[in-house]
Amino acid sequence: MAAAGGSPSIVEYFGGEDGYRCGYCKNETGNLSHGMWAHSMTVQDYQDLIDRGWRRSGKYVYKPIMNQTCCPQYTIRCQALHFQTSKSHKKVLKKMLKFISKGDVSKAVSEEEPMDSHIEDVVPCDFAYKGESRVSQSELTPLSVDHTERAEYEDEDAGETKEEVNVQKVESGFPQISADKDTPLLGEPSRSAKIVPAPPKPGKGADLSKPPCRKAKDIRKERKLQKLLQNQMCTIEGSQLQADQVFLLQNSKSKTNQPKTIEDFIFVSLPDDARHKLEVRVVRSSPPSSQFKATFQESYQVYKRYQMVIHKDPPDKPTVNQFTRFLCDSPLEAEDAPNGPDCGYGSFHQQYWLDGKIIAVGVIDILPYCVSSVYLYYDPDYSFLSLGVYSALREIAFTRELHEKAPDLSFYYMGFYIHSCPKMRYKLMKVA
């Protein structure tokens, strides 16, 4: 696919012979990858590249050499149309909803989110221009982990730890069970002994002679349905109306029992006296739109605070130039298509506005078949809202929205997956 003006992709390839420091296992020479500086690139070419294991960081595009690198990184994606929210996802969505509508601030996750995309000394790439020539591979590790890795480290890691503790208790607190079926287990009565179950005490347990309890609303629906079915002395129009009512009643229960989607939480009607207002705006970052230019400084200040508080960067490190090269510059050519999304294809910033100010920004690429998550940064004062999880869910919902206009666009790319990195294993539950 050529760009709107028919421009081809122009890249400058660099080999992957030398090893560099790995941001995950800290091997000083274990990170090996191919790389190229992309002066310009069509969205279809980049779609083909990420499907083959490449990712971009600014204008630099790279691919780990899988059979040589110390930490193989696999492309991973979510089938957005079939995605279903888990219990922990709903907790985050409800927390945001309560905060917006009532101003409720939950203290359960008020600490800085440890599930940040850049762990320890893995920091955003600060490419030197060098005439847009060779770039150090050691600066490329950050984009190997995208922002959705913040998603559920607290909930899921805690759950896994608890399970591991329980397993250890079972293994250490109980003897090994013999595989011989004829050998009675410890504490098990012999086969010759007759086991007589004790009769249930009065008032204990369910009375099997009575029908199970039912909800009052179900009983009311059933009575109304019986009334409608018994009433046969109606006109043809009335009969048709009754048939419609019967159908609605018969199907009302199955509809109410459907699991809630992301959209059910984010597009719910808010009360008139809602404490806060949240708005998500999508602005094109490359080439920069007028909305992007107007909000550049505010967006940068959020990024700077994020790097200093979350990543402990010194104040002089997150500069405007570093921010621009890392999260604003993109080789992707802006493209429009008759059957494409209204916003077009290319690179965008998804800005989260709370009460008139930016509190988070998701950097994304919109490609022919997917929305690719690049990075997320947020105001540390709002860490209690679990913005890593929330933004990932919003991006999945955004992918579904784009699919309605662009039927081929149905995937959400979450970045690389590294099996040896425990904090990435939650991604296995979200892939297609």
C-alpha positions as a printed Julia matrix, in Angstrom:
432×3 Matrix{Float64}:
   0.0     0.0    0.0
   1.48    3.3   -1.04
   0.93    6.5    0.87
  -1.62    9.05  -0.27
   0.9    10.65  -2.61
   2.3     7.3   -3.74
   5.48    7.67  -1.64
   7.38    4.44  -0.97
   8.93    3.46   2.36
  12.51    4.7    2.75
  14.69    2.96   5.33
  18.37    2.71   6.24
  19.26   -0.8    7.42
  21.74   -1.63  10.18
  23.03   -5.13  10.87
  22.7    -7.0   14.14
  26.19   -8.44  14.49
  27.08   -6.78  17.79
  25.49   -7.65  21.11
  24.22   -4.98  23.49
  23.04   -4.79  27.07
  19.66   -6.43  27.73
  17.21   -4.38  29.75
  15.51   -7.52  31.09
  18.15  -10.02  32.2
  20.97   -7.39  32.4
  23.26   -9.44  30.14
  25.85   -6.94  28.93
  26.16   -8.38  25.4
  23.14  -10.67  25.12
  20.74   -8.37  23.26
  21.0    -8.94  19.51
  18.61   -7.48  16.98
  18.29   -6.2   13.45
  17.49   -2.53  13.08
  16.8     0.2   10.57
  16.18    3.91  10.6
  12.89    4.59   8.85
  12.89    7.96   7.11
   9.33    7.28   5.92
   7.11    4.21   5.91
   3.62    3.31   4.71
   1.22    1.92   7.27
   0.86   -1.3    5.27
   4.63   -1.83   5.28
   4.73   -1.32   9.05
   1.76   -3.65   9.49
   3.68   -6.32   7.59
   6.76   -5.67   9.72
   5.09   -5.94  13.12
   3.4    -9.13  11.95
   6.92  -10.46  11.44
   8.23   -9.42  14.85
   9.4    -5.83  14.32
   8.55   -2.84  16.54
   9.31    0.85  16.33
  10.76    3.3   18.85
  10.41    6.74  17.38
  11.69    6.36  13.83
  13.91    3.41  14.68
  12.47   -0.02  13.79
  14.05   -3.19  15.19
  13.6    -6.95  15.45
  15.3    -9.28  17.96
  17.36  -12.1   16.48
  15.3   -14.82  18.1
  17.79  -17.7   17.99
  20.63  -15.58  19.39
  19.24  -12.91  21.72
  19.22  -13.67  25.43
  15.53  -12.79  25.89
  13.46  -13.71  22.8
  10.6   -11.25  22.3
   7.44  -12.49  20.63
   4.8   -10.35  18.98
   1.55  -10.66  20.88
  -1.9    -9.38  20.06
  -5.46   -9.41  21.35
  -8.49  -10.24  19.23
 -10.42   -7.16  20.29
 -13.8    -8.27  18.95
 -13.79  -11.38  21.17
 -12.21   -9.81  24.25
 -14.16  -10.27  27.5
 -13.53   -8.32  30.66
 -12.28  -10.2   33.69
 -13.2    -9.51  37.3
 -10.07   -7.4   37.83
 -10.79   -5.41  34.64
 -14.27   -4.6   35.91
 -12.86   -3.44  39.22
 -10.72   -0.87  37.43
 -13.6     0.28  35.21
 -15.92    0.6   38.21
 -13.25    2.48  40.15
 -12.98    5.07  37.37
 -16.77    5.28  37.11
 -17.14    5.89  40.85
 -14.42    8.51  40.8
 -16.03   10.42  37.91
 -19.59   10.22  39.18
 -19.08   10.54  42.96
 -15.49   11.64  43.42
 -14.8     8.38  45.24
 -11.06    7.82  45.66
 -10.2     4.2   46.39
  -7.1     3.79  48.55
  -6.72    0.11  47.68
  -4.3     0.81  44.83
  -3.07    4.23  45.81
   0.61    3.36  45.56
   2.61    3.89  42.4
   1.74    1.14  39.99
   4.64   -1.33  40.02
   3.35   -2.77  36.73
   5.03   -0.02  34.79
   6.22   -0.66  31.28
   9.84    0.19  31.98
  11.26   -1.71  34.88
  14.33   -0.66  36.85
  16.94    0.86  34.54
  15.0     0.25  31.33
  14.33    3.85  30.31
  12.89    5.55  27.24
  15.15    5.74  24.21
  17.02    8.98  23.93
  18.29    8.7   20.38
  21.1    10.97  19.31
  20.37   12.42  15.93
  23.75   11.58  14.36
  22.33   12.75  11.09
  19.53   10.17  11.58
  22.13    7.45  11.15
  23.23    4.56  13.35
  21.51    4.31  16.72
  22.84    2.43  19.74
  20.92   -0.79  20.33
  21.15   -0.3   24.09
  18.69    2.55  23.68
  16.04    0.36  22.11
  14.86   -1.85  24.95
  12.01    0.33  26.28
   9.59   -0.27  23.45
  10.01   -4.0   23.91
   7.52   -3.66  26.74
   4.43   -1.6   26.07
   2.27    0.2   28.58
  -0.3    -2.55  29.0
   2.2    -4.43  31.14
   1.11   -2.11  33.9
  -2.3    -3.63  33.59
  -2.63   -6.23  36.32
   0.7    -6.77  38.03
  -0.8    -5.98  41.4
  -3.91   -8.14  41.1
  -2.52  -11.03  39.14
   0.96  -11.14  40.65
  -0.63  -11.08  44.08
  -2.97  -13.87  43.09
  -0.15  -15.98  41.7
   1.92  -15.45  44.83
  -0.97  -16.51  47.04
  -1.52  -19.65  45.0
   2.17  -20.5   45.19
   2.13  -20.1   48.96
  -0.92  -22.35  49.23
   0.73  -25.01  47.08
   3.86  -24.9   49.21
   1.75  -25.32  52.31
   0.03  -28.35  50.83
   3.3   -29.92  49.76
   5.05  -29.31  53.05
   2.13  -29.88  55.4
   0.8   -33.17  54.05
   2.44  -36.49  53.2
   2.75  -37.82  49.67
  -0.37  -39.7   48.57
   0.24  -43.25  47.4
  -0.73  -44.03  43.82
  -1.82  -47.53  44.85
  -5.62  -47.54  44.82
  -5.76  -50.47  47.27
  -3.81  -48.63  49.92
  -6.06  -46.52  52.12
  -5.11  -42.87  52.42
  -4.03  -41.35  55.68
  -7.07  -40.88  57.87
  -9.33  -42.83  55.48
 -11.49  -45.59  57.03
 -10.97  -49.17  55.86
 -13.26  -50.54  53.12
 -14.86  -52.97  55.59
 -16.05  -50.18  57.86
 -19.57  -48.99  57.18
 -19.99  -45.29  56.93
 -23.41  -44.12  58.09
 -23.98  -40.45  57.29
 -25.46  -38.49  60.15
 -28.99  -37.22  59.49
 -29.24  -33.47  58.96
 -30.15  -31.49  62.04
 -33.48  -29.68  62.01
 -33.21  -26.26  60.44
 -29.84  -27.0   58.84
 -29.4   -27.01  55.07
 -31.93  -26.86  52.24
 -35.28  -28.62  52.44
 -35.23  -30.9   49.39
 -38.99  -31.43  49.59
 -39.59  -27.78  48.68
 -38.88  -26.08  45.35
 -35.76  -23.91  45.17
 -36.09  -20.24  46.02
 -36.76  -17.88  43.15
 -36.34  -14.18  42.66
 -39.5   -12.08  43.05
 -38.94  -10.37  39.69
 -38.79  -13.75  37.92
 -42.07  -14.76  39.56
 -43.68  -11.47  38.46
 -42.46  -11.96  34.89
 -43.86  -15.5   34.82
 -47.25  -14.36  36.11
 -47.41  -11.6   33.52
 -46.46  -14.06  30.81
 -49.22  -16.47  31.89
 -51.72  -13.62  31.86
 -50.79  -12.66  28.34
 -50.99  -16.23  27.11
 -54.44  -16.71  28.67
 -55.87  -13.6   27.07
 -56.99  -14.78  23.63
 -59.92  -12.41  23.04
 -58.01   -9.62  21.32
 -57.93   -7.95  17.95
 -55.25   -8.94  15.43
 -53.26   -5.83  16.3
 -53.57   -6.57  19.99
 -52.53  -10.15  19.46
 -49.44   -9.03  17.61
 -48.62   -6.62  20.41
 -49.05   -9.38  22.97
 -46.82  -11.69  20.95
 -44.12   -9.03  20.98
 -44.5    -8.59  24.73
 -44.3   -12.35  25.26
 -41.13  -12.52  23.18
 -39.55   -9.67  25.15
 -40.44  -11.25  28.46
 -39.11  -14.63  27.4
 -35.81  -13.12  26.37
 -35.41  -10.51  29.09
 -33.67  -12.82  31.52
 -31.07  -14.05  29.06
 -30.26  -10.46  28.07
 -29.89   -9.22  31.62
 -27.53  -12.09  32.41
 -25.1   -11.2   29.61
 -21.62  -10.22  30.9
 -20.9    -6.52  30.8
 -18.56   -5.22  28.13
 -16.01   -2.41  28.34
 -18.48   -0.18  26.54
 -21.11   -0.79  29.22
 -18.8     0.9   31.71
 -17.23    3.71  29.69
 -20.35    4.86  27.82
 -22.76    4.72  30.75
 -24.91    7.78  31.39
 -23.55    9.86  34.25
 -25.72   11.77  36.76
 -26.21   15.5   36.24
 -24.27   16.2   39.42
 -21.22   14.09  38.45
 -18.12   15.29  40.29
 -15.75   15.0   37.34
 -15.72   14.96  33.57
 -13.45   12.59  31.61
 -12.91   13.04  27.88
 -10.67   11.03  25.55
  -9.38   12.87  22.5
  -7.47   11.34  19.59
  -5.03   13.78  17.96
  -2.64   13.04  15.12
   0.98   13.32  16.27
   2.77   12.81  12.95
   2.48   15.0   11.02
   1.39   17.08  14.03
  -2.18   18.34  13.88
  -3.24   21.76  15.18
  -4.75   20.1   18.28
  -1.48   18.28  18.93
   0.55   21.49  18.63
  -1.83   23.36  20.93
  -1.46   20.76  23.69
   2.22   19.88  23.17
   3.62   21.7   26.2
   0.95   20.41  28.59
   1.44   16.87  27.3
   5.22   17.16  27.69
   4.91   18.37  31.29
   2.84   15.27  32.16
   5.53   13.09  30.53
   8.3    14.87  32.44
   6.57   14.37  35.79
   5.9    10.74  34.93
   9.57   10.06  34.14
  10.82   11.84  37.24
   8.36   10.29  39.72
   7.81    6.83  38.28
  11.22    6.21  36.69
  13.29    8.42  39.02
  14.84   10.3   36.1
  16.79   13.46  36.99
  14.99   16.68  35.97
  17.36   17.34  33.07
  16.86   13.95  31.41
  13.28   14.08  30.05
  13.98   16.98  27.69
  11.65   18.29  25.0
  13.93   16.86  22.28
  14.0    13.43  23.93
  10.21   13.46  24.31
   9.77   14.48  20.67
  12.13   11.85  19.24
  10.79    9.08  21.47
   7.01    9.61  21.43
   6.13   12.22  18.82
   8.31   11.49  15.79
   7.09    8.63  13.63
   8.06    7.32  10.2
   4.44    6.41   9.37
   2.85    8.34   6.55
  -0.65    9.66   7.24
  -3.12    7.84   5.02
  -6.84    7.95   4.36
  -8.97    5.28   2.72
 -12.64    5.15   1.69
 -13.21    2.09   3.87
 -10.83    3.22   6.62
 -11.4     4.95   9.97
 -12.54    8.57   9.97
  -9.31    9.69  11.66
  -7.21    7.91   9.04
  -4.15    5.69   9.52
  -0.84    6.64  11.12
   0.48    7.74  14.52
  -1.69    9.38  17.19
  -1.8    10.47  20.81
  -4.9     9.44  22.74
  -5.24   12.15  25.39
  -7.19   11.62  28.62
  -8.66   14.92  29.77
 -10.01   15.17  33.32
 -11.84   18.38  34.2
 -10.07   20.28  31.44
  -6.49   19.03  31.96
  -4.45   16.17  30.55
  -3.82   13.37  33.06
  -2.6    10.62  30.69
  -1.55   10.07  27.09
  -1.56    6.79  25.18
   0.74    6.71  22.14
  -0.77    4.49  19.45
  -0.42    3.57  15.78
  -3.54    2.91  13.73
  -2.71    0.4   11.0
  -4.8    -1.45   8.37
  -5.49   -4.45  10.64
  -4.83   -3.23  14.16
  -4.29   -0.59  16.79
  -0.71   -0.92  18.04
   0.03    0.32  21.55
   3.37    2.13  21.74
   3.53    3.75  25.18
   1.54    5.32  28.0
   2.51    8.07  30.42
   0.32    9.68  33.07
   0.23   12.17  35.9
   1.53   10.3   38.99
  -1.1    12.06  41.13
  -3.68    9.81  39.47
  -1.91    6.49  39.94
  -4.79    5.36  42.16
  -6.99    5.09  39.03
  -4.84    2.26  37.59
  -4.47    4.17  34.35
  -2.31    1.44  32.8
  -5.2    -1.01  32.91
  -7.83    1.57  32.13
  -6.05    2.91  29.05
  -5.48   -0.59  27.69
  -9.19   -1.36  28.03
 -10.08    1.94  26.38
  -7.74    1.12  23.5
  -9.45   -2.25  23.03
 -12.8    -0.47  22.95
 -11.32    2.05  20.5
 -10.24   -0.82  18.24
 -13.81   -2.12  18.23
 -15.09    1.34  17.39
 -12.7     1.64  14.44
 -13.74   -1.83  13.26
 -17.27   -0.58  12.61
 -15.95    1.72   9.87
 -12.9    -0.35   8.87
 -13.93   -4.06   8.96
 -10.36   -5.32   8.45
  -9.17   -3.57  11.61
  -9.89   -5.96  14.46
  -6.69   -6.58  16.47
  -5.04   -4.82  19.38
  -1.27   -5.25  19.55
   0.12   -5.17  23.08
   3.8    -5.23  22.18
   6.33   -7.95  22.81
   5.94  -10.94  25.11
   9.0   -12.39  26.88
   8.38  -15.76  28.51
  11.25  -15.37  30.98
   9.81  -12.07  32.25
   7.22  -12.94  34.96
   5.51   -9.55  34.71
   4.49  -10.28  31.11
   2.79  -13.61  31.7
  -0.61  -12.02  32.26
  -0.62  -11.27  28.52
  -1.16  -14.95  27.75
  -4.73  -14.61  28.98
  -5.54  -11.83  26.54
  -4.25  -13.08  23.22
  -6.31  -14.4   20.34
